[in-house]
Amino acid sequence: MLDPRLLRSFVAIADFGHFTRAADRLGMTQSTISQHLGRLEEIAGHALIDRAARPVRATVMGERLLGHARRILQLDAEAQALLRDPAGTAAISIGLPEDLATLTMAHGLARFASVSSRTRLDVVTGLSRDLASRYRQGEFDIVVVKEEQAAADCRASFPEPLGWFGAARGEEGACRDGNGEVERRDPLPLVTFPAGGLYRDTMFRELEAAGRRWYVAFSGSSLQSVLAAVSAGMGISLLPLAVTSGAGLQRLEGLGETAPMVVSLYAREEQAPIGDLVGMISAVLEKR
């Protein structure tokens, strides 16, 4: 490997055509820059500067090396600048339920990130129970989860109204099949999230309390797949009111009211920058 210090001295001598001027430019003594050139020539196995010429100039082999030397020095300077730049070196890990990773939330995160390029935001979406467990295990600095009741160390909490939904009835009766309206079928076809999903357990519990029979007709791992299945008439589902607007769904009143869940925000620190990020996320959640 060629030492950038030796290459820098060689390039300076070739550019200035004079050892003394090159040494002054690099803040070295003439003897030091001469030693650098001598060591480089020893490594190369060739004379790189014609010392007899006036002004001194690169030899044929020196000319071959000169362009490469300039590129090596440029890459060295870029690498050093990169290492001095702290951008993206301080990570804050955030866990969010999928339906809360909205455009509004993304804009808030973008405004926060624009204040300090040093901070990198690592956002993970998933089911609330899994996110909560991973937060307790130390995987997240901040987590937002949906739960029936907020824990004592919650930083902020917000109600999450729920409702039963089926496909919107159009002229053809989108919520009907050969046996009548989907919500009147026995057993009820349900569209759910996978096992462990919070709404899933609540659905089962409420229907059983009402004496209704049910079966899972469709299980989807994403909010989009669940909304699409309900909109297509595959079954009914218990969903947050905030995610149903414009999804082609109709609220079903005959299954009774469901108590709202809680959107809870947890964070490990109150100091900046995490404390500032908690404030921003809380403001977004409050406006939902």
TORMARPA-201286 format. One line per 5 residues: their letters; for each residue x, y, z of N, C-alpha, C, CB. Coordinates in steps of 0.05 Angstrom, whole numbers, always signed. Glycine has a CB too. Layout:
N
A) X/Y/Z/X/Y/Z/X/Y/Z/X/Y/Z ~ ...
***
This chain:
288
MLDPR) +17/-24/+0/+0/+0/+0/+18/+25/+0/-19/+0/+25 ~ +11/+44/-17/+26/+69/-19/+17/+88/+3/+24/+81/-47 ~ +36/+99/+18/+30/+117/+40/+22/+144/+28/+55/+121/+58 ~ -3/+154/+35/-12/+180/+24/+7/+203/+30/-39/+186/+35 ~ +22/+202/+53/+41/+223/+59/+63/+224/+38/+53/+218/+87
LLRSF) +73/+201/+30/+94/+200/+9/+83/+210/-18/+105/+172/+7 ~ +58/+201/-24/+46/+210/-49/+41/+240/-49/+20/+195/-54 ~ +34/+251/-27/+29/+280/-25/+54/+296/-30/+17/+287/+3 ~ +76/+287/-20/+102/+300/-25/+110/+298/-54/+124/+288/-7 ~ +107/+274/-65/+113/+270/-94/+97/+288/-112/+109/+241/-101
VAIAD) +71/+289/-107/+53/+306/-124/+61/+336/-121/+24/+302/-116 ~ +67/+344/-97/+74/+372/-92/+100/+379/-107/+78/+378/-62 ~ +120/+362/-107/+145/+367/-121/+140/+368/-151/+166/+344/-115 ~ +124/+349/-161/+118/+350/-190/+102/+375/-198/+102/+325/-198 ~ +84/+384/-181/+68/+408/-187/+84/+434/-186/+45/+410/-168
FGHFT) +101/+436/-165/+116/+461/-162/+143/+461/-176/+121/+466/-132 ~ +153/+438/-184/+179/+436/-198/+202/+445/-181/+178/+453/-222 ~ +198/+444/-154/+220/+454/-136/+215/+442/-109/+219/+486/-135 ~ +236/+431/-97/+234/+418/-71/+227/+438/-49/+260/+404/-64 ~ +240/+461/-50/+235/+481/-28/+207/+491/-29/+255/+504/-31
RAADR) +197/+498/-52/+169/+508/-55/+149/+487/-46/+163/+517/-83 ~ +154/+462/-55/+136/+440/-47/+136/+437/-17/+144/+414/-61 ~ +160/+439/-4/+161/+436/+25/+146/+458/+39/+191/+435/+34 ~ +149/+483/+29/+135/+505/+41/+104/+501/+39/+143/+531/+28 ~ +96/+491/+16/+67/+487/+11/+56/+467/+31/+61/+479/-18
LGMTQ) +71/+447/+37/+61/+425/+55/+69/+430/+84/+72/+399/+46 ~ +83/+452/+89/+91/+458/+117/+112/+438/+127/+67/+457/+135 ~ +130/+430/+110/+152/+411/+117/+179/+424/+112/+150/+385/+101 ~ +199/+411/+122/+227/+419/+115/+234/+407/+89/+247/+412/+138 ~ +254/+418/+75/+263/+407/+50/+274/+379/+53/+284/+425/+37
STISQ) +287/+374/+76/+299/+347/+80/+277/+326/+84/+317/+347/+105 ~ +255/+334/+97/+233/+315/+101/+220/+308/+75/+212/+327/+120 ~ +215/+328/+58/+201/+322/+33/+219/+305/+15/+192/+347/+19 ~ +245/+310/+17/+265/+294/+1/+265/+265/+11/+293/+306/+3 ~ +263/+261/+37/+262/+234/+48/+237/+220/+39/+263/+235/+79
HLGRL) +214/+234/+39/+189/+222/+30/+192/+213/+1/+166/+242/+32 ~ +204/+229/-16/+207/+221/-44/+225/+198/-47/+217/+245/-61 ~ +247/+198/-31/+266/+176/-32/+253/+149/-24/+289/+181/-15 ~ +236/+150/-3/+223/+125/+6/+203/+116/-15/+208/+131/+33 ~ +189/+134/-28/+169/+127/-48/+184/+114/-72/+153/+151/-57
EEIAG) +206/+126/-80/+222/+115/-103/+233/+87/-96/+245/+134/-110 ~ +240/+84/-71/+250/+57/-63/+228/+36/-65/+260/+58/-34 ~ +203/+44/-57/+180/+26/-59/+174/+20/-88/+156/+38/-44 ~ +174/+41/-105/+167/+39/-133/+189/+24/-149/+162/+66/-145 ~ +214/+26/-140/+236/+14/-154/+244/+30/-178/+228/-14/-163
HALID) +236/+55/-180/+243/+73/-202/+247/+101/-192/+221/+72/-224 ~ +263/+117/-206/+264/+145/-200/+239/+158/-210/+289/+158/-214 ~ +226/+174/-194/+201/+187/-201/+203/+216/-208/+181/+184/-179 ~ +225/+229/-199/+230/+257/-205/+258/+260/-217/+227/+275/-178 ~ +259/+275/-238/+285/+280/-251/+297/+304/-237/+282/+286/-282
RAARP) +316/+299/-219/+328/+320/-202/+347/+338/-218/+342/+308/-179 ~ +357/+328/-241/+376/+344/-256/+362/+365/-273/+393/+326/-274 ~ +337/+362/-278/+322/+381/-294/+317/+407/-278/+295/+369/-304 ~ +315/+429/-292/+308/+455/-280/+286/+468/-295/+333/+473/-279 ~ +262/+470/-284/+255/+460/-257/+253/+429/-257/+228/+471/-248
VRATV) +254/+417/-233/+252/+388/-232/+225/+379/-243/+257/+377/-203 ~ +224/+355/-254/+199/+345/-265/+197/+315/-262/+196/+353/-295 ~ +173/+305/-266/+168/+276/-264/+182/+261/-286/+139/+270/-264 ~ +194/+238/-279/+205/+220/-299/+182/+206/-314/+224/+199/-286 ~ +189/+189/-333/+168/+174/-347/+152/+157/-328/+181/+156/-369
MGERL) +165/+143/-309/+151/+127/-290/+136/+145/-270/+170/+109/-274 ~ +147/+169/-264/+133/+188/-247/+107/+198/-259/+151/+211/-240 ~ +108/+202/-286/+84/+211/-300/+63/+190/-299/+91/+219/-329 ~ +71/+165/-301/+52/+143/-299/+38/+142/-272/+65/+116/-305 ~ +53/+148/-251/+43/+146/-224/+26/+171/-217/+65/+143/-204
LGHAR) +32/+194/-229/+21/+219/-220/-9/+220/-219/+32/+242/-238 ~ -22/+211/-241/-51/+211/-242/-63/+193/-220/-61/+202/-269 ~ -52/+169/-217/-61/+151/-196/-57/+163/-168/-47/+124/-198 ~ -34/+177/-165/-29/+189/-139/-49/+210/-132/+0/+201/-138 ~ -57/+226/-152/-77/+247/-147/-104/+234/-139/-81/+264/-172
RILQL) -112/+213/-152/-137/+200/-145/-136/+187/-117/-144/+178/-166 ~ -113/+175/-111/-111/+163/-84/-113/+185/-63/-84/+149/-81 ~ -100/+208/-67/-101/+230/-48/-130/+241/-46/-82/+252/-55 ~ -144/+242/-68/-171/+252/-68/-189/+233/-52/-182/+255/-96 ~ -186/+207/-56/-202/+187/-41/-195/+188/-11/-197/+159/-52
DAEAQ) -169/+192/-5/-161/+194/+23/-174/+218/+36/-130/+196/+24 ~ -175/+241/+22/-187/+265/+33/-217/+261/+37/-182/+289/+15 ~ -230/+247/+18/-259/+242/+20/-265/+224/+44/-270/+230/-6 ~ -248/+203/+47/-252/+184/+69/-248/+198/+96/-232/+160/+66 ~ -228/+215/+98/-224/+229/+123/-248/+248/+129/-198/+245/+122
ALLRD) -258/+262/+108/-281/+280/+112/-305/+264/+121/-287/+295/+87 ~ -308/+240/+109/-331/+223/+116/-330/+215/+146/-332/+198/+99 ~ -306/+208/+155/-303/+200/+183/-306/+223/+202/-276/+187/+187 ~ -302/+247/+193/-306/+270/+210/-335/+279/+211/-288/+294/+201 ~ -351/+269/+192/-379/+277/+190/-396/+259/+208/-389/+276/+161
PAGTA) -409/+270/+229/-425/+253/+247/-453/+246/+237/-428/+267/+274 ~ -460/+253/+212/-487/+249/+202/-495/+219/+205/-489/+258/+173 ~ -518/+214/+216/-529/+188/+218/-516/+169/+238/-528/+176/+191 ~ -499/+180/+256/-484/+162/+274/-499/+158/+300/-457/+174/+279 ~ -519/+174/+307/-533/+170/+332/-561/+160/+325/-535/+197/+348
AISIG) -566/+134/+330/-591/+121/+322/-611/+123/+345/-586/+92/+315 ~ -636/+129/+337/-659/+127/+355/-678/+106/+343/-674/+155/+360 ~ -683/+85/+358/-701/+63/+348/-729/+68/+357/-690/+35/+357 ~ -748/+65/+338/-776/+71/+344/-793/+47/+334/-785/+97/+330 ~ -812/+38/+351/-831/+18/+343/-859/+30/+340/-832/-5/+363
LPEDL) -872/+24/+317/-899/+35/+312/-917/+14/+301/-897/+59/+292 ~ -943/+14/+309/-962/-3/+295/-964/+7/+266/-990/-1/+309 ~ -971/-11/+248/-971/-4/+219/-989/+19/+213/-979/-28/+203 ~ -1013/+20/+225/-1032/+41/+217/-1024/+68/+228/-1059/+33/+227 ~ -1005/+69/+246/-995/+95/+256/-971/+106/+241/-989/+93/+286
ATLTM) -960/+89/+223/-938/+98/+207/-949/+113/+182/-920/+74/+198 ~ -963/+135/+188/-977/+150/+167/-960/+171/+154/-1002/+163/+180 ~ -970/+184/+134/-956/+206/+120/-952/+229/+140/-971/+215/+95 ~ -972/+234/+157/-969/+256/+177/-947/+249/+196/-996/+259/+192 ~ -945/+224/+205/-924/+216/+223/-897/+219/+209/-928/+188/+233
AHGLA) -896/+210/+183/-871/+212/+168/-861/+241/+165/-874/+199/+140 ~ -880/+260/+161/-873/+288/+158/-862/+298/+185/-897/+305/+150 ~ -874/+289/+207/-864/+297/+233/-835/+287/+238/-882/+288/+255 ~ -831/+262/+231/-804/+250/+234/-784/+265/+216/-804/+221/+227 ~ -793/+272/+192/-775/+286/+173/-767/+314/+184/-788/+290/+146
RFASV) -786/+328/+197/-780/+354/+209/-760/+351/+232/-806/+368/+219 ~ -764/+330/+247/-745/+325/+269/-718/+319/+259/-756/+302/+287 ~ -716/+302/+238/-690/+294/+227/-675/+317/+214/-694/+271/+207 ~ -691/+336/+204/-678/+359/+190/-663/+378/+210/-699/+375/+175 ~ -670/+376/+235/-657/+393/+255/-629/+384/+261/-674/+394/+281
SSRTR) -624/+358/+261/-598/+347/+267/-592/+324/+249/-597/+338/+296 ~ -572/+327/+231/-565/+306/+213/-550/+283/+228/-547/+316/+190 ~ -542/+288/+252/-527/+268/+268/-546/+245/+275/-515/+280/+293 ~ -572/+250/+278/-591/+230/+287/-602/+214/+264/-614/+244/+302 ~ -602/+188/+267/-614/+169/+248/-638/+156/+261/-594/+148/+237
LDVVT) -661/+156/+247/-685/+144/+259/-689/+117/+246/-710/+163/+253 ~ -689/+96/+263/-694/+69/+255/-722/+61/+264/-672/+49/+267 ~ -741/+60/+244/-769/+55/+251/-777/+27/+243/-787/+76/+236 ~ -789/+13/+261/-799/-15/+256/-829/-15/+261/-784/-36/+275 ~ -844/-27/+243/-873/-30/+246/-880/-59/+252/-888/-20/+221
GLSRD) -901/-63/+267/-909/-90/+274/-934/-90/+292/-886/-104/+288 ~ -940/-114/+302/-963/-117/+320/-956/-106/+348/-971/-147/+323 ~ -975/-94/+361/-970/-80/+386/-958/-97/+407/-996/-68/+396 ~ -968/-122/+410/-958/-139/+431/-929/-146/+426/-975/-165/+433 ~ -922/-151/+401/-894/-157/+395/-876/-132/+400/-891/-166/+366
LASRY) -886/-109/+392/-871/-84/+396/-867/-78/+426/-885/-60/+383 ~ -888/-82/+441/-886/-78/+470/-866/-96/+483/-914/-81/+484 ~ -866/-122/+475/-847/-141/+486/-818/-133/+479/-853/-169/+476 ~ -814/-125/+454/-787/-117/+445/-778/-92/+459/-786/-114/+415 ~ -796/-74/+465/-788/-50/+480/-779/-58/+508/-812/-30/+482
RQGEF) -794/-75/+521/-786/-84/+548/-760/-98/+549/-808/-102/+560 ~ -753/-110/+526/-727/-124/+524/-704/-105/+516/-729/-147/+504 ~ -711/-79/+512/-690/-60/+507/-684/-55/+477/-666/-68/+520 ~ -702/-65/+459/-696/-61/+431/-703/-34/+420/-711/-82/+415 ~ -722/-20/+433/-730/+6/+423/-725/+28/+444/-760/+6/+416
DIVVV) -719/+52/+433/-717/+76/+451/-745/+87/+455/-699/+97/+438 ~ -762/+86/+435/-790/+96/+436/-808/+75/+423/-792/+124/+421 ~ -831/+71/+435/-850/+53/+423/-878/+64/+427/-848/+24/+435 ~ -895/+60/+406/-923/+66/+408/-938/+40/+405/-932/+88/+387 ~ -956/+34/+423/-971/+9/+422/-1000/+14/+428/-959/-12/+442
KEEQA) -1016/-5/+419/-1045/-4/+425/-1050/-26/+446/-1062/-9/+400 ~ -1064/-19/+467/-1069/-37/+489/-1095/-30/+503/-1045/-37/+509 ~ -1104/-48/+520/-1129/-43/+534/-1126/-23/+556/-1141/-69/+545 ~ -1103/-22/+568/-1098/-3/+590/-1068/+4/+590/-1106/-15/+617 ~ -1062/+30/+593/-1034/+39/+593/-1021/+32/+618/-1033/+70/+589
AADCR) -995/+25/+617/-979/+19/+640/-970/+44/+655/-954/+2/+632 ~ -960/+41/+679/-953/+64/+695/-931/+81/+684/-945/+55/+723 ~ -913/+69/+668/-890/+85/+657/-896/+97/+629/-866/+67/+655 ~ -922/+98/+622/-930/+109/+597/-925/+140/+597/-960/+104/+591 ~ -913/+150/+575/-908/+179/+573/-933/+194/+565/-886/+184/+553
ASFPE) -949/+182/+548/-974/+195/+539/-993/+173/+529/-969/+217/+517 ~ -1019/+178/+530/-1038/+158/+520/-1062/+173/+507/-1048/+139/+543 ~ -1074/+159/+488/-1096/+171/+472/-1117/+150/+467/-1085/+184/+446 ~ -1142/+156/+468/-1163/+136/+463/-1163/+128/+433/-1191/+147/+471 ~ -1169/+103/+428/-1171/+92/+401/-1199/+80/+397/-1149/+71/+396
PLGWF) -1219/+96/+388/-1246/+86/+384/-1246/+63/+363/-1265/+108/+375 ~ -1262/+43/+369/-1265/+19/+351/-1293/+16/+342/-1255/-6/+365 ~ -1297/+2/+320/-1323/-4/+310/-1323/-29/+293/-1335/+19/+294 ~ -1346/-42/+289/-1349/-65/+272/-1354/-55/+243/-1372/-84/+281 ~ -1341/-67/+224/-1344/-58/+196/-1347/-81/+178/-1320/-41/+188
GAARG) -1364/-76/+157/-1366/-95/+134/-1363/-79/+108/-1393/-110/+135 ~ -1366/-92/+86/-1364/-78/+60/-1386/-58/+56/-1363/-98/+37 ~ -1381/-36/+44/-1401/-16/+39/-1421/-27/+19/-1389/+10/+27 ~ -1447/-22/+23/-1468/-32/+6/-1471/-13/-18/-1495/-35/+21 ~ -1466/-23/-42/-1470/-8/-66/-1497/-16/-78/-1447/-13/-86
EEGAC) -1500/-9/-103/-1525/-15/-116/-1530/-46/-118/-1526/-3/-145 ~ -1508/-61/-119/-1511/-90/-121/-1514/-102/-93/-1487/-102/-135 ~ -1508/-86/-72/-1509/-98/-45/-1483/-112/-39/-1532/-117/-42 ~ -1461/-97/-37/-1435/-109/-34/-1431/-125/-9/-1414/-87/-35 ~ -1449/-121/+11/-1446/-135/+36/-1463/-160/+37/-1453/-117/+59
RDGNG) -1473/-169/+14/-1491/-192/+13/-1477/-215/-2/-1517/-185/-1 ~ -1486/-239/+5/-1478/-263/-11/-1503/-280/-14/-1454/-278/+3 ~ -1499/-305/-21/-1522/-322/-26/-1539/-327/-1/-1513/-348/-37 ~ -1528/-323/+22/-1543/-328/+47/-1553/-303/+60/-1525/-343/+66 ~ -1551/-280/+47/-1560/-255/+59/-1537/-238/+67/-1578/-261/+83
EVERR) -1543/-217/+83/-1522/-198/+91/-1501/-213/+108/-1534/-175/+107 ~ -1476/-206/+103/-1454/-221/+116/-1456/-219/+146/-1427/-210/+107 ~ -1463/-196/+157/-1463/-193/+186/-1486/-209/+199/-1466/-164/+194 ~ -1505/-219/+183/-1527/-235/+194/-1522/-265/+191/-1553/-228/+181 ~ -1500/-272/+179/-1495/-301/+176/-1488/-314/+202/-1472/-305/+156
DPLPL) -1493/-340/+203/-1488/-355/+228/-1474/-382/+219/-1514/-361/+245 ~ -1449/-385/+225/-1431/-368/+241/-1422/-344/+225/-1408/-383/+252 ~ -1413/-323/+239/-1403/-299/+227/-1375/-303/+214/-1402/-276/+247 ~ -1371/-295/+189/-1344/-296/+178/-1328/-272/+187/-1345/-298/+146 ~ -1305/-277/+197/-1288/-255/+208/-1263/-251/+191/-1280/-261/+237
VTFPA) -1255/-226/+189/-1229/-218/+177/-1212/-208/+200/-1233/-196/+154 ~ -1189/-220/+204/-1173/-214/+227/-1144/-210/+220/-1175/-236/+248 ~ -1129/-200/+240/-1100/-200/+239/-1091/-227/+249/-1088/-177/+256 ~ -1065/-234/+247/-1055/-260/+256/-1059/-263/+287/-1026/-264/+249 ~ -1055/-288/+296/-1056/-294/+325/-1037/-275/+339/-1049/-323/+330
GGLYR) -1047/-264/+361/-1031/-244/+376/-1039/-216/+371/-1002/-247/+370 ~ -1054/-211/+349/-1064/-185/+343/-1085/-176/+364/-1076/-184/+315 ~ -1084/-152/+373/-1101/-143/+395/-1130/-142/+387/-1092/-115/+404 ~ -1137/-133/+363/-1165/-131/+355/-1177/-159/+353/-1168/-116/+328 ~ -1160/-178/+344/-1169/-206/+341/-1181/-217/+367/-1146/-224/+331
DTMFR) -1166/-215/+388/-1175/-226/+414/-1200/-211/+423/-1153/-223/+435 ~ -1201/-185/+419/-1225/-169/+427/-1249/-178/+411/-1220/-139/+423 ~ -1246/-183/+385/-1268/-192/+369/-1280/-218/+380/-1259/-196/+340 ~ -1262/-237/+385/-1271/-263/+394/-1286/-260/+421/-1247/-283/+397 ~ -1275/-244/+439/-1286/-241/+465/-1314/-228/+464/-1268/-225/+483
ELEAA) -1317/-208/+447/-1342/-193/+446/-1364/-210/+433/-1339/-167/+430 ~ -1357/-225/+412/-1377/-241/+398/-1386/-264/+416/-1366/-252/+372 ~ -1367/-276/+431/-1374/-298/+449/-1392/-288/+472/-1349/-311/+460 ~ -1386/-263/+481/-1403/-251/+503/-1431/-246/+493/-1390/-225/+513 ~ -1433/-240/+466/-1460/-235/+455/-1473/-260/+446/-1457/-216/+431
GRRWY) -1460/-283/+449/-1472/-309/+442/-1472/-314/+412/-1500/-310/+452 ~ -1455/-301/+397/-1453/-305/+368/-1432/-325/+361/-1448/-278/+354 ~ -1438/-342/+342/-1418/-361/+332/-1402/-347/+310/-1432/-387/+321 ~ -1377/-355/+306/-1360/-343/+287/-1339/-362/+277/-1347/-318/+299 ~ -1326/-355/+254/-1302/-369/+245/-1285/-349/+230/-1310/-393/+226
VAFSG) -1259/-354/+229/-1241/-336/+215/-1241/-343/+185/-1212/-338/+226 ~ -1252/-325/+169/-1253/-329/+140/-1227/-320/+126/-1277/-315/+128 ~ -1214/-300/+138/-1190/-289/+126/-1172/-277/+148/-1197/-266/+105 ~ -1147/-283/+146/-1127/-272/+165/-1105/-258/+148/-1115/-293/+184 ~ -1101/-233/+154/-1080/-218/+139/-1060/-205/+157/-1093/-196/+122
SSLQS) -1035/-205/+149/-1013/-195/+166/-1009/-165/+164/-987/-209/+159 ~ -1023/-152/+146/-1021/-123/+143/-1048/-110/+144/-1007/-116/+116 ~ -1048/-85/+152/-1073/-70/+153/-1086/-68/+125/-1068/-41/+164 ~ -1070/-64/+105/-1080/-61/+78/-1095/-87/+69/-1058/-55/+58 ~ -1084/-110/+76/-1097/-135/+68/-1123/-139/+83/-1078/-159/+73
VLAAV) -1124/-132/+108/-1148/-134/+124/-1170/-116/+113/-1143/-128/+154 ~ -1163/-91/+108/-1183/-72/+97/-1193/-81/+70/-1170/-44/+94 ~ -1175/-92/+53/-1183/-101/+26/-1202/-125/+29/-1159/-109/+10 ~ -1197/-143/+47/-1214/-167/+50/-1242/-159/+60/-1201/-187/+69 ~ -1243/-140/+79/-1269/-131/+89/-1284/-117/+66/-1266/-113/+113
SAGMG) -1270/-100/+52/-1283/-85/+30/-1294/-103/+8/-1263/-65/+18 ~ -1280/-126/+4/-1289/-145/-16/-1312/-163/-7/-1266/-163/-25 ~ -1320/-160/+19/-1343/-175/+29/-1336/-203/+39/-1363/-178/+8 ~ -1310/-208/+46/-1302/-234/+56/-1311/-239/+85/-1272/-237/+54 ~ -1317/-217/+99/-1325/-219/+126/-1326/-192/+140/-1307/-238/+142
ISLLP) -1330/-193/+166/-1331/-168/+181/-1307/-167/+199/-1358/-165/+197 ~ -1301/-143/+209/-1278/-140/+226/-1281/-117/+246/-1252/-136/+210 ~ -1267/-119/+268/-1267/-97/+287/-1242/-80/+281/-1266/-107/+317 ~ -1246/-54/+276/-1224/-37/+266/-1225/-10/+280/-1226/-34/+236 ~ -1202/+3/+282/-1201/+31/+291/-1216/+49/+272/-1172/+41/+295
LAVTS) -1232/+67/+282/-1247/+85/+265/-1228/+102/+247/-1265/+104/+281 ~ -1204/+108/+258/-1186/+126/+244/-1175/+114/+218/-1163/+132/+262 ~ -1177/+88/+214/-1165/+76/+190/-1185/+69/+168/-1149/+51/+197 ~ -1211/+74/+174/-1231/+63/+156/-1241/+84/+135/-1255/+54/+172 ~ -1234/+109/+139/-1244/+129/+120/-1233/+124/+92/-1235/+157/+129
GAGLQ) -1252/+123/+73/-1244/+119/+45/-1236/+91/+38/-1222/+137/+38 ~ -1241/+72/+55/-1233/+44/+50/-1255/+27/+38/-1223/+31/+76 ~ -1278/+39/+32/-1299/+23/+21/-1313/+6/+41/-1289/+6/-2 ~ -1315/+16/+66/-1327/+0/+88/-1352/+14/+99/-1307/-4/+110 ~ -1369/-1/+112/-1392/+10/+125/-1393/+0/+154/-1419/+2/+110
RLEGL) -1398/+19/+172/-1399/+12/+200/-1425/-4/+206/-1397/+37/+219 ~ -1422/-25/+222/-1445/-42/+229/-1454/-36/+257/-1437/-72/+226 ~ -1479/-27/+259/-1489/-18/+285/-1501/-41/+301/-1509/+3/+281 ~ -1507/-63/+288/-1522/-84/+302/-1506/-101/+321/-1535/-101/+282 ~ -1480/-98/+322/-1463/-114/+339/-1455/-100/+364/-1438/-123/+324
GETAP) -1467/-77/+370/-1462/-63/+395/-1436/-46/+394/-1460/-83/+417 ~ -1433/-31/+415/-1410/-13/+418/-1387/-28/+431/-1418/+12/+435 ~ -1363/-21/+423/-1339/-33/+434/-1323/-11/+449/-1321/-46/+412 ~ -1314/-18/+473/-1299/+2/+488/-1273/+9/+473/-1292/-9/+516 ~ -1265/+34/+473/-1241/+42/+458/-1216/+29/+471/-1238/+72/+458
MVVSL) -1196/+25/+455/-1170/+17/+465/-1154/+42/+470/-1155/-1/+445 ~ -1129/+38/+478/-1112/+61/+485/-1087/+59/+467/-1104/+61/+515 ~ -1080/+82/+456/-1054/+84/+442/-1034/+96/+462/-1056/+103/+416 ~ -1014/+80/+469/-996/+88/+490/-968/+93/+479/-994/+67/+512 ~ -955/+113/+489/-928/+120/+480/-908/+116/+504/-926/+149/+470
YAREE) -887/+101/+499/-867/+95/+519/-840/+104/+509/-867/+65/+527 ~ -823/+114/+527/-796/+122/+519/-777/+118/+543/-796/+152/+510 ~ -752/+113/+537/-733/+107/+558/-721/+132/+570/-710/+90/+546 ~ -721/+154/+556/-709/+179/+566/-728/+203/+562/-682/+184/+552 ~ -723/+223/+578/-738/+248/+576/-720/+270/+563/-748/+258/+603
QAPIG) -694/+266/+564/-676/+286/+554/-675/+286/+523/-647/+282/+565 ~ -667/+309/+512/-664/+311/+483/-641/+292/+474/-658/+340/+474 ~ -643/+281/+450/-664/+286/+430/-689/+269/+433/-652/+283/+402 ~ -687/+248/+449/-710/+230/+451/-735/+244/+463/-703/+205/+469 ~ -730/+262/+483/-752/+277/+494/-766/+294/+473/-743/+294/+517
DLVGM) -751/+306/+455/-762/+323/+434/-778/+306/+415/-740/+338/+419 ~ -768/+282/+409/-782/+264/+390/-808/+254/+402/-764/+241/+382 ~ -808/+249/+428/-832/+241/+442/-853/+263/+440/-826/+235/+472 ~ -845/+288/+443/-864/+310/+441/-876/+311/+413/-851/+336/+447 ~ -860/+307/+392/-870/+308/+365/-889/+286/+359/-847/+307/+345
ISAVL) -883/+261/+367/-900/+238/+363/-926/+242/+378/-886/+212/+371 ~ -925/+252/+402/-949/+257/+418/-968/+277/+404/-942/+267/+446 ~ -956/+298/+393/-972/+318/+379/-987/+305/+354/-954/+342/+369 ~ -973/+288/+340/-985/+275/+317/-1008/+256/+326/-964/+258/+301 ~ -1003/+241/+347/-1024/+222/+357/-1048/+237/+368/-1012/+204/+379
EKR) -1043/+260/+380/-1066/+275/+392/-1085/+286/+370/-1055/+298/+408 ~ -1074/+291/+346/-1090/+302/+325/-1104/+281/+308/-1073/+319/+307 ~ -1100/+255/+313/-1113/+235/+297/-1143/+236/+299/-1103/+207/+305
***
